[in-house]
Amino acid sequence: AAAAASSLPPRVNIIAQLEDAEGNPTGPQLDLPHDADPKQLEELLNTLLNNDDKVPFAFYAAEGEIIGQLGDHLRKANASVEQVLKIVYQPQALFRVRPVTRCSSAIPGHAEAVLSVAFSPDGKNLASGSGDTTVRLWNHDTETPKHTCKGHTNWVLCIAWAPDGRVIASGSMDKDVRLWDPATGLAVGGPMKGHRKHITALAWEPAHVCYPPIRLASASGDGTVRIWNTIHRNCELALTAHTNSVTSIKWGGEGLLYSASRDTTIFVWDTKDGKVVRQLKGHGHWVNTLALSSEYAIRTGPYDHKAEKPANDEDAKSKALERYKAATGGKPERLISGSDDFTMFMWTPGESKAPLARMTGHVQLINHIMFSPDGRWIASASFDKAVKLWDGMTGAFVATMRGHVGPVYQVAWSADSRMVVSGSKDSTLKVWEVRTRKLSLDLPGHADEVYAVDWSPMGTKAASGGKDKMLRLWRH
C-alpha cells in the first residue's frame, strides 16, 4: 500500500465516509477529489447536516488532522486508498479568541505575593487573593484597582466566584471562609468558622442545580470538607472520611462532590446527605489536583462568551442547565486526578470506582490539570517543566509542549479551546496552540515566579499574579 500511495497517479478520487466522534456515519459514501480541503469538506458537511448557520469543523483521517489537501495528507500518512477512508469530524467553537500577546498593564496593590486570580463568570470582573490577607477586586476595562476586601488575618489561599457572579468566597490560612460583595467590596456577614486548619479549596453549587447559588463547599488541611449555607451562614454538612489534608474539591453537575486528598484517595460524596458514594483508589502518593470535564460550563453558569445578562433567575437557571447539557452531551462527567506519584487517572466517578485510563509521561509531580471548555482536551502542568496535552475523551497522550525552564504551576484555557496559557516558576507565561501543539507566544514581564493565571471566559484578556506582588493583565 505504501508503494501504491507514493506512486499514486495525481488525480485519483478517494471514496470516503464522514463519521462523528462516536463513529456514527453521516450521509452516504462520498467520491472525493484528491484536492479536497477542509474548507470544502466543511461546506459539504454543513449541507449534509442541514445547518443553516455554518458550523466550523475539524476533520481527522489516517491518524491525523487534515490541514491541507486530502491527497497530500494521505500520501504523508502512507494511507491506503484501496478501502473506504473514514473521515471523523468534530465541531469547533463558533467564535475565535485572539491570543494574548502583550502585557497591557502591571497593577501594583498587593503587599505580598498574589496566590490566586479569578475572572467572574461573565468575564467582566477580576479578583485576586494574596499573602497580604486581602482579596482585591479589579476593573479590567480601565485596568485599575476597584476594592480591597479586608477581614482575613492570614494569607488568602483560594478564591471562588459564585456562578451568578454576585458573591465571591475566599478561604484563608486563618481557617475561616469569608464572603464578599464584588460590587462594593464589603463583607457579606461575618466569617464562617468550623475548620480546624487552613482552607485549601472552594467550590460553589452549580447554577443549573440552584439559582441563585446558596451552598458553598470548602476543603481544609484538617481533612474535612464542609458544605455551608451562605444565606444562613451555617455549616449544613461536614464530610469526614479523609485521613489527611484535602487538596482539591470539585462540585459536579450530577449532585456529586469530588474531593482529593494527601491520603492518596479521592472520595465521591452525595451533596444531599453528605454520604460517601464511592472511593477512588490508585494513586501511590498525595493527590494534588482534580479536573472536571464539565467544569467550564459550571464555572460560567448562565453566561456564554457574549456574557449577556439573563432576564431573571428562572431564565438564568434554564440557561445554565442548557449550557451544562451541551457541555456534557448526555454523557457522564469525567474526572482527572493528578498526583505526586507523577501519574494521572481518568475516572467516571458517577458510575464506577475503576479508572478509565492511567495517564503516564510526566517525570515529576503534577501540580495542575484543566479540561478545555469543550471537554475535548486536557492540559497538565508539572514540576518537570513540561505542559502535556491529552485526549479529553480517552485520556490518551497527545503531545508534550516544552519551553518553560522551571516548574509549571498553573494552566488556563482560552474560551474557544484553541489555546492554553501556562504560568511557571521561571517568571514567564507561555501561550500554546493546541492545533500545532507548539509554543505560540512567550510572555515575559513578571519579576519572579508566576503562581496564578486565568483567562477571561469572554476570551479578551488573561490575568496573572505571583511572587512579585504585581497583578498583570494581558491582551491582544
Disulfide bonds with the S-S distance in Angstrom:
none
